[in-house]
Amino acid sequence: MPRRVPPVLGVLLALLVAGCAAPAAPGGAAGAGPGAGTTMVLADGDEPESLHPLLGYGVEGASKFYDGLVAHDADRRLQPALAAALPEPSADGTAWTVALREGVTFHDGTAFDAADVVATYRALLDPAFAATVRSDWVTLAGVEQVDARTVRFDLAQPDAAFPHRLTLGIVPAEAVATPAPVAESPLAARPVGTGPYTLAEWRRGESMRLAANPDHFEGAPAVTGITIVFATDDNTRAQRLRSGEFDGTVLPPALAQTFAGSGYTVHDHPSADYRTVTLPTAHPVTGDPAVRMALNLAVDRQGMIDALFAGRGVPASNPVPPVLAEYSEPAAQFPFDRARAEQVLDAAGWVRGPDGTRARDGVPARFTLMYPAADSIRRDLAQGFTSDARAVGIDVALEGLGWEAIEPRMGADALVLGGGSPFDPDLVSYPLLHSSYGGDGFNNPASYANPAVDAGLDAARRALDPAARVAATKQWQRDYAAAPGFVFLAFLDHSYLVRERWDGYRQVVDPHTHGTTWGPWWNVEDWTPRR
């Protein structure tokens, strides 16, 4: 749950909520039945805390209320959105110029121009606004209006991934005219953007309804309304789906497969969505290099994926996902080698006691692993990790908690953490692993610090030559593998159930954020009803 984006569902969740304010027939208008009408009812397991871009809503794109300057297509390539063309870099990579689209209006009817872009990004940079996503833009020094249709972003240093950050939703300049925490902004609950949908109603804790924006610059969506019902429990969502209440939802992979042949299509999306176990540096056990290495060798990643998720996923050793194949380093992957894990612990002086738990200098090899209690996927992974750790003499106590209880303890106790981006390795790896982010919320919560990894991340970020950037990225992965600070477990597939009565579905590789924004509905504004 980095940067307070709602766990697992993020932007899709907002879509789900918007589609479900009052009971409705699954296919559209009340009484019309499945396959009729132009609306849909979705279900999601999480509800957003806020709908403000500067508080993390839709930060990776696919927001239905806001547009960014750019967006990603189904092949993960950048495309202009509010920009008229892709951003142009300066020769030294320290400035990016963006020409803006004309004829765009916000939901309140006001015209979009360069002043709105400048105001949004200046609010991002201004501490008075307390934007929670500020740390993602540490290389941004300032933004200037060149003219009414052009802006320039000035960087403190070259940042090869910077264009991918311009998916941030743009808000009206008037909404950030007065310096004040954006958590207090009306936009947090009543978004005003340029996106393909407007918020019709939000019943907190229950549902959200989205209505098509007839004035969107790419045309009015054919899906005229989306109701999103919030239902936390996976089994409850599955039961309600079987009863025909929803047109789609997200479910854990194994549960989703039970719907094969049920009238819903199962869509399994590959993802960059990792699950990892954080290992707090300050803890006497998890901070020990030998314990960290041994745990990485002791975990049967593929066995977990096969047993818990019906094989839907791939093993992970660091945050770089397989979809970014040109950056992934085969030599930096951890094998499952329990015997070697035992040897590492023996050599470091961790000796098994009568109960099988190791100890060194009177300190038992024992620590607490937290996970969000409502998240069945993280719970199952925590249990599998605990079993593998105990097999090599490390005792792990599990605690399922709410996020309000987890967050204050992230520096002291281990956590099953999720995150990941399929667009560029810098976007997630840098804030997760660089020591400058140590203890910064969900960015490097366990304060991992490795000078060699820092140097590699910095070199990759600054590299203007693509080949040099790939080489630097592979080098920091090798340096990380020599001294890991997490136990990455898997990049999980995301599984969705969809009632097939629309055309326009295109599979994508999901980021960590999924549910009803990414997944099948990432481009729902382009769907059309089947006739």
ChimeraX attribute file (.defattr): number of C-alpha atoms within 10 A of each C-alpha:
attribute: neighborCount
match mode: 1-to-1
recipient: residues
	/A:1	21
	/A:2	23
	/A:3	19
	/A:4	18
	/A:5	24
	/A:6	24
	/A:7	23
	/A:8	23
	/A:9	27
	/A:10	32
	/A:11	31
	/A:12	34
	/A:13	33
	/A:14	36
	/A:15	39
	/A:16	35
	/A:17	36
	/A:18	31
	/A:19	30
	/A:20	28
	/A:21	23
	/A:22	15
	/A:23	12
	/A:24	20
	/A:25	21
	/A:26	27
	/A:27	23
	/A:28	23
	/A:29	16
	/A:30	12
	/A:31	12
	/A:32	13
	/A:33	14
	/A:34	19
	/A:35	19
	/A:36	19
	/A:37	20
	/A:38	18
	/A:39	24
	/A:40	28
	/A:41	28
	/A:42	33
	/A:43	32
	/A:44	30
	/A:45	26
	/A:46	26
	/A:47	28
	/A:48	25
	/A:49	18
	/A:50	22
	/A:51	24
	/A:52	28
	/A:53	31
	/A:54	27
	/A:55	23
	/A:56	25
	/A:57	28
	/A:58	28
	/A:59	24
	/A:60	26
	/A:61	26
	/A:62	32
	/A:63	30
	/A:64	29
	/A:65	31
	/A:66	29
	/A:67	26
	/A:68	27
	/A:69	27
	/A:70	26
	/A:71	24
	/A:72	18
	/A:73	15
	/A:74	13
	/A:75	11
	/A:76	15
	/A:77	11
	/A:78	18
	/A:79	16
	/A:80	20
	/A:81	20
	/A:82	28
	/A:83	22
	/A:84	17
	/A:85	16
	/A:86	20
	/A:87	25
	/A:88	14
	/A:89	18
	/A:90	12
	/A:91	9
	/A:92	9
	/A:93	19
	/A:94	20
	/A:95	23
	/A:96	19
	/A:97	20
	/A:98	25
	/A:99	22
	/A:100	25
	/A:101	19
	/A:102	15
	/A:103	10
	/A:104	19
	/A:105	18
	/A:106	22
	/A:107	23
	/A:108	11
	/A:109	11
	/A:110	11
	/A:111	14
	/A:112	24
	/A:113	23
	/A:114	22
	/A:115	19
	/A:116	19
	/A:117	27
	/A:118	22
	/A:119	22
	/A:120	24
	/A:121	24
	/A:122	17
	/A:123	25
	/A:124	24
	/A:125	21
	/A:126	14
	/A:127	14
	/A:128	13
	/A:129	21
	/A:130	18
	/A:131	20
	/A:132	20
	/A:133	21
	/A:134	20
	/A:135	16
	/A:136	16
	/A:137	17
	/A:138	13
	/A:139	16
	/A:140	22
	/A:141	15
	/A:142	15
	/A:143	21
	/A:144	18
	/A:145	19
	/A:146	14
	/A:147	13
	/A:148	13
	/A:149	17
	/A:150	20
	/A:151	23
	/A:152	22
	/A:153	20
	/A:154	19
	/A:155	19
	/A:156	13
	/A:157	16
	/A:158	20
	/A:159	23
	/A:160	20
	/A:161	17
	/A:162	24
	/A:163	18
	/A:164	21
	/A:165	19
	/A:166	23
	/A:167	25
	/A:168	27
	/A:169	30
	/A:170	28
	/A:171	27
	/A:172	24
	/A:173	18
	/A:174	11
	/A:175	17
	/A:176	21
	/A:177	11
	/A:178	11
	/A:179	13
	/A:180	15
	/A:181	18
	/A:182	23
	/A:183	19
	/A:184	10
	/A:185	16
	/A:186	13
	/A:187	19
	/A:188	19
	/A:189	18
	/A:190	17
	/A:191	20
	/A:192	24
	/A:193	26
	/A:194	30
	/A:195	28
	/A:196	27
	/A:197	30
	/A:198	25
	/A:199	26
	/A:200	17
	/A:201	20
	/A:202	21
	/A:203	15
	/A:204	14
	/A:205	14
	/A:206	16
	/A:207	28
	/A:208	28
	/A:209	26
	/A:210	29
	/A:211	22
	/A:212	24
	/A:213	23
	/A:214	16
	/A:215	18
	/A:216	18
	/A:217	17
	/A:218	13
	/A:219	13
	/A:220	16
	/A:221	21
	/A:222	17
	/A:223	22
	/A:224	19
	/A:225	27
	/A:226	28
	/A:227	33
	/A:228	33
	/A:229	33
	/A:230	27
	/A:231	22
	/A:232	16
	/A:233	15
	/A:234	20
	/A:235	13
	/A:236	12
	/A:237	24
	/A:238	23
	/A:239	11
	/A:240	13
	/A:241	22
	/A:242	14
	/A:243	10
	/A:244	17
	/A:245	19
	/A:246	27
	/A:247	24
	/A:248	30
	/A:249	30
	/A:250	31
	/A:251	24
	/A:252	22
	/A:253	23
	/A:254	16
	/A:255	15
	/A:256	24
	/A:257	19
	/A:258	11
	/A:259	16
	/A:260	11
	/A:261	9
	/A:262	11
	/A:263	13
	/A:264	20
	/A:265	17
	/A:266	22
	/A:267	19
	/A:268	23
	/A:269	20
	/A:270	23
	/A:271	26
	/A:272	30
	/A:273	28
	/A:274	27
	/A:275	27
	/A:276	25
	/A:277	25
	/A:278	26
	/A:279	30
	/A:280	27
	/A:281	24
	/A:282	15
	/A:283	15
	/A:284	15
	/A:285	21
	/A:286	25
	/A:287	17
	/A:288	16
	/A:289	17
	/A:290	22
	/A:291	25
	/A:292	23
	/A:293	22
	/A:294	23
	/A:295	27
	/A:296	28
	/A:297	24
	/A:298	25
	/A:299	27
	/A:300	20
	/A:301	25
	/A:302	17
	/A:303	14
	/A:304	23
	/A:305	22
	/A:306	14
	/A:307	13
	/A:308	17
	/A:309	21
	/A:310	15
	/A:311	16
	/A:312	21
	/A:313	26
	/A:314	21
	/A:315	23
	/A:316	24
	/A:317	25
	/A:318	27
	/A:319	26
	/A:320	27
	/A:321	25
	/A:322	18
	/A:323	17
	/A:324	14
	/A:325	10
	/A:326	12
	/A:327	21
	/A:328	20
	/A:329	19
	/A:330	12
	/A:331	11
	/A:332	18
	/A:333	16
	/A:334	21
	/A:335	15
	/A:336	17
	/A:337	15
	/A:338	20
	/A:339	12
	/A:340	16
	/A:341	22
	/A:342	20
	/A:343	14
	/A:344	20
	/A:345	25
	/A:346	14
	/A:347	10
	/A:348	13
	/A:349	13
	/A:350	24
	/A:351	18
	/A:352	18
	/A:353	11
	/A:354	6
	/A:355	7
	/A:356	14
	/A:357	18
	/A:358	23
	/A:359	19
	/A:360	14
	/A:361	8
	/A:362	8
	/A:363	11
	/A:364	19
	/A:365	22
	/A:366	19
	/A:367	20
	/A:368	15
	/A:369	22
	/A:370	28
	/A:371	25
	/A:372	22
	/A:373	14
	/A:374	17
	/A:375	20
	/A:376	14
	/A:377	20
	/A:378	22
	/A:379	19
	/A:380	16
	/A:381	23
	/A:382	24
	/A:383	16
	/A:384	19
	/A:385	24
	/A:386	19
	/A:387	17
	/A:388	21
	/A:389	24
	/A:390	18
	/A:391	16
	/A:392	24
	/A:393	22
	/A:394	25
	/A:395	20
	/A:396	21
	/A:397	13
	/A:398	17
	/A:399	16
	/A:400	17
	/A:401	15
	/A:402	14
	/A:403	16
	/A:404	9
	/A:405	12
	/A:406	18
	/A:407	15
	/A:408	11
	/A:409	15
	/A:410	22
	/A:411	23
	/A:412	19
	/A:413	22
	/A:414	28
	/A:415	29
	/A:416	24
	/A:417	21
	/A:418	21
	/A:419	25
	/A:420	26
	/A:421	25
	/A:422	22
	/A:423	24
	/A:424	20
	/A:425	22
	/A:426	22
	/A:427	20
	/A:428	19
	/A:429	21
	/A:430	23
	/A:431	21
	/A:432	25
	/A:433	27
	/A:434	23
	/A:435	19
	/A:436	16
	/A:437	20
	/A:438	20
	/A:439	17
	/A:440	18
	/A:441	18
	/A:442	20
	/A:443	25
	/A:444	27
	/A:445	28
	/A:446	32
	/A:447	26
	/A:448	23
	/A:449	19
	/A:450	17
	/A:451	13
	/A:452	17
	/A:453	25
	/A:454	19
	/A:455	16
	/A:456	24
	/A:457	25
	/A:458	18
	/A:459	19
	/A:460	28
	/A:461	23
	/A:462	19
	/A:463	19
	/A:464	16
	/A:465	10
	/A:466	11
	/A:467	13
	/A:468	14
	/A:469	20
	/A:470	17
	/A:471	17
	/A:472	22
	/A:473	26
	/A:474	23
	/A:475	23
	/A:476	24
	/A:477	27
	/A:478	19
	/A:479	18
	/A:480	22
	/A:481	19
	/A:482	12
	/A:483	16
	/A:484	26
	/A:485	29
	/A:486	28
	/A:487	25
	/A:488	24
	/A:489	26
	/A:490	26
	/A:491	29
	/A:492	27
	/A:493	24
	/A:494	28
	/A:495	25
	/A:496	24
	/A:497	26
	/A:498	22
	/A:499	21
	/A:500	16
	/A:501	19
	/A:502	17
	/A:503	13
	/A:504	15
	/A:505	17
	/A:506	15
	/A:507	18
	/A:508	21
	/A:509	22
	/A:510	27
	/A:511	23
	/A:512	29
	/A:513	32
	/A:514	27
	/A:515	33
	/A:516	31
	/A:517	25
	/A:518	30
	/A:519	31
	/A:520	27
	/A:521	25
	/A:522	26
	/A:523	20
	/A:524	25
	/A:525	21
	/A:526	17
	/A:527	17
	/A:528	16
	/A:529	16
	/A:530	11
	/A:531	8
